[in-house]
Amino acid sequence: MILFARHLAWTLSLSLLASHALALPEDREAPIRVQAQQMEWQQHTQTATYRGTVEVTQGELKIEASTLRLIRGPQGELEQAIAEGQTPLAYMRDQPQLDQPIVEAWAEVIDYHPAAETITLTGRARLIQGEDSFQGHRLIYHLTTQDLQAEQLPESSSDSRVEIILTPQRRENP
């Protein structure tokens, strides 16, 4: 049981500390809080699964989902975090830097790959950063560059296209 508790604590710490590309610098040292109705740890696959109104917070970072899976790699590093939700959709909110706007994301699946520094939103995906918004079936957001790819399903109707709203930056009067 003690070994399980150590693995759990380590997995939780690693999972959100690895989000340094996402969070404010001081958030890396903030306590991590995970709440769920159920948690399961699988030693052989190095996977922690949380179910039932999952809420994760660390500083400005917030994740809400029906299910959250955290997968560790061979060296114990966070390899992948997958948040899933249908009604409501999985949700993520963070502020990358103090001088940058808050990023909010919703999707049926939010798939975070720390090594690649990407978040893939799939299924009714939506991302808002400041006044800009992006919608499509799948959005791939690169955390360090803030580049984004958006796409719809190939078999979608011609009326179903990605939607991007970019708000021009306001010029300040001298």
Summary of the structure (lengths in Angstrom):
residues: 174
radius of gyration: 17.1
end to end distance: 64.1
largest distance: 64.1
contacts: 508
relative contact order: 0.12
helix: 14%
strand: 48%
